[in-house]
Amino acid sequence: MLNRDQKRIFDKIKSHLISQKEREDLLENESSRLLRLDNTKPLRMFISGVGGTGKSFLIEAIKCLVDDIWHPKSGEIMCAIVAPTGIAAFNVGGLTIHRLFQLPIEHEGKTAGYWTLSKEAQKRIKMTLKNLKIIIVDEVSMVSNLNLAYLHMRLEDIFGTDEWFGSKNILFVGDLLQLPPVNGRPVFKKISNKLVKTRLGAANAVNIWKETVEYDELTINERQKGDETFFKMLDSVRHGCLTDETIDTLKSRVFKVSIHEKYKELESEGTNPPICLFSKVDACQKINELMLESLETEKIELACVDVVDESGSTA
């Protein structure tokens, strides 16, 4: 069930999408010139919120809403959920923003310039997204201002319009105080004139975020309910303003024993041990192996096979 904060934003989106569906139905049944000149603006929202405010839950609710309104056929994409990384995309049941929209990818630390798709690739992506109603971009803090521009330009190409983001509804979700883009500047920063010329092939820079996005925020924290001390600690870390009390609390949790000894200690705490954070992969893998070995079940190993997809498919 949505809390009152989530429901407020959900109802706003619901009202817009239902109105859009009603206009589409009228257009299908009438040839009214006034309807065809309808200039209702698409949704362009940034839904902010700290960790635990239910952003992912709201995303799932919006996807279900789109399904309820339009009843997409199997394989039909009407609500495109994307994120800047594979893990982030997996967490919300989506694809990476680069894969779905075929965006330029950075190689060896060098920023790629924008390129238009081949006629064949453009035909495929147009077919894939022909009934798209809304785009949801999760973990927007990791999307650079340049990739935001690339997304806008790609959507222009796909839908044949110079309106922002192909005149599609678009929701950006995340916390801009979380992880920043790798080798890039945040979405809210204006692109430098140099990058505009060398990467976008344009003459003038524009702050897309400032020009287009409406702000809203989730404020009710569901995850840290009943633990005000932990919530305040996380909030101070989020703002980069650690108090002496927070620093002392964090230091008190640092363990100096071996990983094996720490595992034995955690094992004795039963079925709900605390989370352990490690700065090195080897240490993390070691304690995970110890925990897995303690399970009284058959161990099954699944071998991963990487395959290069050269078809250009976005499915």
Secondary structure, 3 states (H helix, E strand, C coil): CCCHHHHHHHHHHHHHHHHHHHHHHHHHHCCCHHHHCCCCCCCEEEEECCCCCCHHHHHHHHHHHHHHHHCCCCCCCCEEEEECCHHHHHHCCCEEHHHHHCCCCCECCECCCCCCCCHHHHHHHHHHCCCCCEEEECCHHHCEHHHHHHHHHHHHHHHCCCCHHHHCEEEEEECCCCCCCCCCCECCCCCCHHHHHHHHCCCCCCCHHHHHCEEEECCCCCCCCCCHHHHHHHHHHHHCCCCHHHHHHHHHCCCCCCHHHHHHHHHCCCCCCCCCCCCCHHHHHHHHHHHHHCCCCCCCCCCCCCCCCCCCCCC
